[in-house]
Amino acid sequence: MNGSIIKKLEKLYQKFKNIEMMLTNSKLTANKARFRDLSKEYLKLSGLMKYFLKWKKIYKDIKLTSQLLHDSEIFSIAEEELKSFRFKKKNLEKKIKSMLLPKDPNDKKSCFIEIRAATGGDEASIFAGDLFRMYGRYAENCHWNTEIMNSHEGEKGGFKEVILKVTGLGVCGRLKFESGGHRVQRIPQTESQGRVHTSTCTVAVIPEVLQSESIKICSNDLKIDTFRSSGAGGQHVNTTDSAIRITHIPTGTVVECQDERSQHKNKAKALSILSSRIHAHEIAKRNKESAFIRRNLLGSGDRSDRNRTYNFPQNRITDHRINLTLYCLDDILNGNLDILIEPIIQEYHADLLSYCK
């Protein structure tokens, strides 16, 4: 661990000892609210301090054992002990660094994945379909549940737009780095000259708003329209005004839902997406000046973002944010997304640690 992290831990240890002393003060027990707050803080720090004290002991053991390497009679024993100490020290440092990271309350939540065809016409819609299947397979591998909230199919396959809800513990923490622009390079089936075309899609990952966090949306701020669903869905879908379009007038946010036969179900879905979008927009505004947001590992879902390039002729995928190139595009499209997500999370955590120094 570098000096700045050790310095931070020493300060936290002093704070921990001060709280410990305060909690033994009989006068404090009279102030129940203060006692409760200090107890919570003490408990929060106790796990981290336990590992830090272990780290300090092993650090001393390493220094003392290193001096024994000069003695030829016990050199081999000292060397073996050093290996064991260094291994334990490395594991403790991983745990300590993980505990020092600021916790994102959205990481444990479920989320909505909004995929939109951007530039490239029919080919962009087909690629949106590929991304939709990729996330669906990844969710299946992680034993998460998925539900299509709304979709507009492309004329030649795929989707002009599709909103997928992914439900499970820790979903948002794994998928939040998918927001941004996704670019595909391949030869379309309609291309007679065999030329490689470039098309793009945008992905926006929005945490689901819990009922306790729901933003109060005034009904007067909503414009609700009903219309007939389009696309596949059978005679009933095409002949009834079951589709819903909700416009939040103050922010100009528009949400459509048409996948359910029931107008009430479509309205409930649309309101849940609308609430999450507005909530996400408010969080983005508050985090705008944050250093690790500026690093752009967390995309905004805008077209201007460029997360990845999916190159089919070379079976290559490149994540431009961390300059990572892999030659296993087929495997990733089949849902093996962890080989991309893990390096981004590691880079993100490194950013957070440097930001917290």
N, C-alpha and C positions, 0 to 999 in steps of 0.2 A: 504494500500500500504506500502511496506517496505521502509526503509530509503534510500536505493540506488536509487530507482525510484523517490522518492521525491527530492533527491539531483539533479538528472538528470533534473527533471522538473524545478527546481529553476534556473539551469544554462540556460535552454532553454528560461525561462521567461526573464532573463537578456539580452540574445541575442535578443529576441523579442523587448524589450524596446530600445535597442541600434539601431536596424534597424529602428524602428519607429522614433527615433530622427534623424537618418541619412536621412530618406526620406523627412523630413521637411527642410533640408538644400537646399537652392536655388541653390547653386553651383553644387549640384549633378545632377540636371535636365539637365545640359549641356551634361553630359555623359549618353547618352541614353541607351547604353548596360548595364552599371553598375546599372542605375536606374531600368531597366527592371528586372535584376537578383534579386535585393533587393526586388522589389515589389512582385515577385514570391515567394521568401523565406518568406516574411512577411505574405502573403496570406496563405501559407502552414502552418505556425505556429499559425495563428490567431484562427483557430478552436480548436486546442489543448489547447491553452492558455485560451480560453473562458471556457472550461470545468475545467481546473486546478484552475482558480480563483473561480469558483463556489464551487469546492471541498474544497478549503482553507476556504471559508466562512462557509460552513457546518461543517467543522472540528472544527472551533472556536465555532460555535453554539452548537455543541455536548459537548464541554468542559464546556461551560457556563451553559448549561441546566443540565449537570450531577451534578453540585454544588447545584442545587435546589432540588435534591432528598433528601437532609437532612432536608428539610422543610416539615413536615407532612401535613400541610394545602394544599400545592400545589403539593404534591408527585404524585398523579394520573395524573395531567395535564402535569407535567414535564416528566413523564414516557411515556405518549402518544406521546409527541413531540419528545422525543428521538427515539422512534420507527420509526417515519416518517423521521427524519434526517438520521438515519442509513440506511434506505432503499434507500434514495436519494444518500447517499454517496457511497453505494455499486454499484448502477447503473452508477454513474459517473466514478468510478474506472474501471469498465468494458470498458466503452467508451475510457477512457484515455489509458488503456493498449493496446486496439485494435489499437489506433492511433499511439502508440509508436513502433509497430511492423514494421520491414523493409518490404517493399512491394516487392513481387516477380513479375517482369514484365510478367512472363510466366503464372501466375495464371488465367488471363482472357482469355487465348488463347484456341483454339481447340487443339486436340491432336490425335496421333496415338497410339493405343494399340496393341502391338505385343505379341501374345500368342504362345508359342512353347511347344510341348510335349518334356519332358526331359527323365527321367528314368521311365521304366515301360511298354515299348512297346505299344501294342494296348490300354491298360488301360489308359496310359498317354494321348493318342490321344483322347480317349472318355472324359477324364477329361478336356482336352483343350476345347472340345466342350461345356462342362458344364459351364466353365468360360466365354466362348464367349457369351452364352445365358444369363448368369448372368449380364454381362456388358451391353448387348443389352437391357435387361429389365430395368436396372437401368437408362440407357439413355432415354428410353421411359418414365419412371416415371418423369424424370427431363425435359421432352419435348425437348430433344436434338435430332439432326439428326445423323444417322449412315450410313456408307458406307463401304462395304468390298473392301479393296484395293488389297488384294491378299490372296489366300488360297491354301493349299495342304491338301486334305482330307485323313483321316486315313482309313486303309483297312476295319476296323470293326466299323467305325463311328467316329465322331468327327473330329479333325484336327491334322495333324503333325505340321502345322504352319498356323496361320491366322492373318492378319493385318486388324484391324478395325479402321476407321477414325470416331471420334466423334466430331461433330460440335455444338458449342453453347457458350454462354457467361459464363465464369468461369469453363469450363470443366476441364482444366488442374489442377486448384487449388483443385478440389475435387478428381481427380483420380490419382494425382502424387504419392500418397502413396501406390499404387497398385504394383509398380515395385518391382520385386524380385521373390523369389522362393515360389511356392504354392504347398503344399503336401496334397495328398488325401489318406485316409485310408478307404478301403471298400472291400467287397467281390465281385470280378468280376463275371459277368454272366457265364464266361467260367470255373470258379473254382468249380470243382466237390466235393472237400473236405470241402467246406464252410470256408476256411481260409481267414483271412483279409490280403489283399495285400497293400503295400505302393507304390504309384507312384507320380511323380512330374512333374510340368510344370513351365516354367518361363514366367513372364509377364514384359514387358518393356513399360513404358508410355513415349512418346516422344512429346514435344510441337511442334505444327505446326509452321514452320517458315513463318513469314509474308513477303510479297513481298519486303517491305522496308528493311527487315533484311537479305534478301537472300544472301547467301555466293556465291561469284563469283567462279563458278566451270569451270575450263578450259576444253574445249572439248578434248584437247590432253591428259588429265588426266583420260578420261573415256574409258572403253572398253565395247562396246555394242554388245550383242549377241541376235539373235532371234532364237526361237525354237517353236516346236508345243506344245500347251497346253496339259496338262494331266488331267485325272479325268473327272467328269461329265461336260457337257456343250454342247452336241449335235454334230452333224456331222461336222458343220462348224469349231468349236473350235479345233477338233482333226485333221483336214486336212489342216489347214493353219498355217504359221509361225507367229502367232500374239503375242505370248508371248515374253516378253523382260527381259533380264538380263543385269543389268548395274553394272560394277565394277569400283569403284573409286580407281585408282592405288596407289596414295600416302598413303591412309589410309587402303586399303584392304577391304573397305566396299562394300558388295554385296547386291543388291536389285533385286528381281524378281517380275514381275507383269504379270498375265495371265488371270485375270477375265473378261477383256473386249474383245470383238471381234476385235476391232480396234487396230492395232499395235501402232498408234499414241497416242491413249488414254492410253494404257498400259505404253508407254514411259513417258507420262506426269505424270502419277501416280507414277511411279518408281522414277522420278527425284524429285518430291515433298517429297517423303519418304527419299531419299538419302540426300537431302539438310537438312532436319530436323534431321537426324541421325548425320551428321557431325557437325551441330550446337550444338546439345545436347552434343556431345563428347567434344567439345571445352569448353562448360560451365562447364562440369564435371571436366575437367582438372583444370580450374581456381578455382573451389570450393573445391578442394581436401583437402586443409588444414583447411577448415571451421569446427568449433567445432560441429555445429548442423548437418552437413553432416556425421561426424564421429559417431554421435549417432545412425546412421543407420535407422532412421525413414523413410528417403527417400532412397529407395532401388535403386540398380544399374541395376537391371534386369538380373544380373548374376546368374548362377546356385548355387553359393556358398551362396547367400542370402537365408534366410529362414524367410519368412513373416508369413505364416499361415499354420495351419493344419486343414483340413476338415475331420472330423471323422464321417462317415455315420452311423455306428452301434449305436453310442451314440447321434446322431443328434447334434454333438458338433463342434464348430469352435473356434480355439485359435489363437489369434494374438500374436506371441512371442515377438514382439518388445516392447509391453506395458503390457505384461502378462495379457491379457484380454481373458476370456473364456465365451462363450455364448452357450446356448442350444437351438438354433433356426436356425439350418443349412438350413432347407427347406425354411424358410422365407428369408434368405439372398440370397440363390441361385435363388429365385424368384424376386430378384432385390431390396430388402430392405437393401441396402448397407450402408445407413446413420448410422445405429446403430453401425457399425464398423468404419466408416470414422470419425464421430464426435469426439470420444475419442482420436483418433490419432492426429487430428488437434489441439485439446486442449493441448495435450502433446507437440506437435511441437511448438505451440505458447509459452508455458511455457519455452521451451528450448531457443527459440529466445529471450525472455525477459531476461533470465538469461545471455545469451551471450552478450546482448546489455548493461548490467549494467556497 
